[in-house]
Amino acid sequence: MKVAPIIAALNRRGHETALVHTGQHYDPQMSDTFFEQLGIPAPTFSLGVGSDTHAVQTARIMERFEPVLLETRPDWVVVVGDANSTLAVALVTSKRREELRCGLAHVEAGLRSGDWRMPEEVNRVVTDQLSDLLLTPSADARENLLREGNADSLIRFVGNVMIDTLVAQRAAARKLCMGMKLGVGSDYVVATLHRPSNVDDRQTLTVLLESFARIADDRPVVLPLHPRTRARAADFGLEPFLRELHVTEPLGYLEMLGLTESATVVLTDSGGLQEETTALGVPCVTLREQTERPVTITHGTNRLAPWPLTIDGVLAAYDDALERRDQRSEIPDGWDGHAAERVADALENTEPGARLRMSS
């Protein structure tokens, strides 16, 4: 969802692009379907790293990406988000940057949760410290970067490229009429769970699934079930709670967008859904202790569930979200469907290697 509009904007301007798919997200329903629906060209390079520990996965990506970098010798390497792929590619590029005279640009720079237990937080901070161009999605990101000692000259506000994709695909998603297709009508809750901190701990996953089951007494709860969550629910003997829910396989982007836009409330631990619900005006409860997207709370429809998570706390947060259904939210600056054009502007108007020049 982040790469599609950037590639389209660069291609419209006549730039040559090479798309590297690391294979970190390897489930076909959660990867291949997105390429089809978003019109992303087939990857120029597929690294096929698959799943493993953080260290092994990061090392595999580094090992397999370096030959790609040496073959293509790009002017810019653009990384997005906060995955292990982001960090691995940033590390390889930074070590070869002087030799190749290329730049490293990070899309979604400056997002911070403050929770160093999250692997994503480590990935974000280290990637930003290595990057020549810090492309921020919201105003708070710039303050985070300056506080960490990054030069203001490296920072460009571009807005949220995720919303570019949402704006482009919203009409097609609506046509799917997902609530009717799934048999839950027009008044339902969407829930998603995938973060290891939520699904790998028996007590936490029990709290969340039992909470969803109780909410299902009020209105249907649709749970597109992540493979990791499905496996842990089976390991912990929690399938009885799943039987109270409307469980589906993981959904493609259009299906998930259509389902989300028509939802009464969304309960999630996903960063992307926090942003999408803010853009769509749908009340959202984030099932995490912190969020790296505070603008979705200060400007949007998002709220954090009380921490530590309890059944009563999740139910109270759900009730609060119901009361906020008719409240208008403010769309953050730069969430206008044109962020990718600003990314392209920044790449065109910045000479690669800025961080190298600052240190020389």
N, C-alpha and C positions, 0 to 999 in steps of 0.2 A: 504493500500500500504506500510505502514511502519512496520506493525506487521508481515505480511506474511513472509518476508525473515528472520526476527529474530527468529520466531518460527521454521522455517525450519532449520536454522543453529543450534539451540539448540537441536532439535530432532535428527539431524544427529550425534550429539555428545553424544547421549544417555541420555540427561537430561530430567527429567520429567517436563512438563509445564502444566499450567492451564490458559486458555484464558478467561478473563472476558470481556463480552460485556455489556457496561452500558446501551445501548439503547438511548444514547443522540442523535445519528443520526438514526432516526427511520423509514424513508421512505424506503420501500422495494427495490425500484429501486436504491436507493443510498446506501444501506447497504447490503442486502442479495445477490444482484448480485455480489458485490465485493467478498464476501466469496466464491461463486461458481467459479468465473473466476480466482481467485488467488490461489485456492487450499488451503484456510485456513480451518483448522478443525473446526467443529461445536464448538461454545463456550461451555466451561465447566460450566460457570455460565452466565446467562442472567439476568440483573438487571431490564430492562424494564422501565427506568425512563421517557422516552418521553420528550416532550418539556414543558418549563415553563420559568419563570424569571430566571436570573442567580442565584439568591440566592436560590430559591426553587429547581432548578435543581441540584445545587451543594450539597445542604443539602440532597436531596433524594439519590444521589450517595453515599455520605458519610454513610448515615444510612444503605444502602443496601450492601455496600462493606465491612463494618466492620465484619459482620458474616462470609463472605467469607475468609477474612484474618485470622480470628481466627480458621476457619476450616482447611485451607490449611497449615498455618504456614510455608510459603516459606522461602528459603534462600534469595531470591531477589524478590522484586516487581519492575517491569519495566514499566514505563509510557512513552508514546510518545507524542510529539507535544505540543499543547498549548490550548487544549479544556478545558471546565469545568470539564470533566472527569479526565483530567490529574491532575488538582489542587486538586480535591476532593479526589482522591485516594492517592495523595501525603500527604495530611493533615492527613488522617486516618492512613497511614503507619507510619508517623513520630511520632504520638502520641502513637503508639503501638510498636515502633521499639525496645526499650530497653527490654520490656517484652518478645517479640518474637525473639529477636536477629536476625532480618532480615535487609536487606539493601534496600535502595531506589535508583534506577537508572533512570536517565532521558535521553531519546534519543531525540536529537535535542536541547540539552542544549545550552544556551548562545546566542540564536538568539534574537535580539532586534530591535524594530522599533523606540524606543524613544517616542512613542505616548501613553501616559497613558490614553487616551480616549478609547483605544482598550481594551476590556476585555481580549483578548489574551495576551496582554503585562503584565497585572497583573498576569495572570496564569503562564506565563513563568518565571517571576522574582521570584515569591514566591516558585514555584516548585524547581527552582535551589537552592534557599537558604535552602531548606529542604533536598536536595538529597545528598547521600553518593558517588555517581558516576555520573559525569557530562560528558555525551557522546556527543561530539560536531561534527557538520557536516561540518564546514569550519573554516579556521584559525581565522577569525575575532571574532568568538564566544568565543574563549579562552580569547582574550583581554577583551571582555565584562565581562566575569566572574571574571577575576582578578581585574578589575576596581571596581567591586562590593564587593570585599573582600573575594571571594572564594579562598580556598587554591589550589595551583597548583597541589598538590598531589591528589586532587579529580577529576582532569580533564583528560580525555582521548580523543584524536582525533580519530574518527572512520570513518568519511565520511558520505555520504548521503544514508540512507537505501532506500529512495524513488527511487533512481536510480537503486538499485539492482532489484527492481520489474520492472522498465522500461526495463532494459537490458534483463531480463528473458522473458518478455512478448512482446517485440517489434515485433518479427517475426510473432507471432499470430495476433497481431493488424494490421499489414500491409495486411495480407491476407483478411481482412474484406472489403478492398477497400471502405472506408466509404464515400468518396466524390461521387463516382459513385452511391453507394447505396442510398444516400440522394438526388441524382439528381443535385448536385452542381458542378460536374466536378472536375477539378484539380487546379482551381485558385479561392480560396474562403478565407474568413475571419472567424475565430472562435471567438465568444464573450461569456463571462460568467460573471454573476453578482449574488452575494448572500450576501455580507456584509451589515449589517443593516445600516451603515453610508451611503451607496450608495442607497439602495433600500427603506429605510423607510422614506426618505426625498423626498417630491414631486418634488421640484425644481431639486435636483441632479439626480433623476431617469429620469425626463423629459429630462435633458441635455444629459444623456447617451443614452437613447433610440432614441432620435432624431438624435444624432450623428451616431448611428448605422444605422438608416434609410437612412441617407445621404451617408454613406459609401456603402450601398447596391445599390446605383445608379452606383457605380464603379464596384463592384463584389459582389457575393452573401455573405451574412452574416448569418452564422449558429449560432443560440442561443439556446443551451440546457437550458431549462428554469427551474430554481430552484423554488420549490413550493412557497417560501417566495416572490420571485420576481414576480411570476405570480399573487399572491394575491394582492401585492401592485400596480401592473400595472392596475389591475381591479379597485381597490379602487380609484386610481387617474385618471381614465378615459384615460389611455394611450394605450389601445389596438390598435388604428389606427397605431401607430408606429410599434407594433409587426407584423401587417399584411404586413409590408414592408420587414420583415425578414424571414429567414427559421427557424422557431421555432420548436424545438423537445422537447420531454419529457427528463428528466435527463437521461444521458447515463451511461452504465456500464463502468468499467475501460478500457477494451480492445477497446470498441467503441470510447471512448474519446481519448485514446492514438493514435489510428489510424487516427482519425479526426485531432488531433493536429499535428501529424508528417507531414501530407501532406498540412497543412494550409499555406497560403501565409503570414498571420499576425495573431497574437492572441491578443485580447483585453480582459483584465481580472482584477478582484480584488482578485484572488485566489493566495495563497502562493505556493501551489503545482504546479500550471501551470507556475509560474515564474521559478521554478527549472526544470521542464520537458522541457520547451522550450529552456532553456540554454543547457541542455543535447542533445536536438535534433537539435539545430542550427536554430530554428525558431524565427524570430523577434517577440518580445513581448512588448506590452504597458501595464503597470500596472496602473490601474485607482484608485490610492490611493496617499495620500500625502507623505507617507514614505513606506519603505519596511524593514522588518526584515531580508531580504535576500540580502544584498548589494553585495554579491559576484556575483549574477546574473546580476548586472550592471557592476561591475568592470571587470569581466571575461567573462560574457555571453552576451546574446542577448537582455536583458531586458532594458527598459527605463521607467521612471516615466512620466506620462502625466503632463502637466503644471497644477499647483494648484493655486487657486481653479479651479475646473473643469468647462470648458466652451465648447460650441460646437466648436468654432474655435480652442481651445487648443487641444481637442481630435482629430479633423481632422488633425491638424498640426503634432501631434504625430504619427498618422497613416501614413501620407505622409513620415515622417522621417523613420518609420519602413520599408516602401516599399523600400526606398533607401538603407537600410541596408540588404536587402535580400541576397546579395551575399557576405557579409562580413563574414569571418571565426571567430568563437568564440572559446575561450579557455575553455576547460572543467576543472572545479576546481579540485584540489587534493582531492582524496578520493571519487570521483563520478565515480567509476570504476566497480560497480557491486559486490563488495566484502565487503561492509560496515558491513553487518550483521555478517560476520565471525569475524570482529574486535570487534563488540559488544560482541559476545560470548567469545572471548579471554579476554576481559576486565572483564566480569562477572566471568569467571573461575579463573582469576589471582588476584582478589581483595577480601579481606575479608570483609564481610558485616559489617556495623555499623561504617564506618570511621568517619563520622561527630560526632557520639556519643563519640568516643575515643578522638577526638580533643577537645571536650568541658569538658572532665572529668579531 
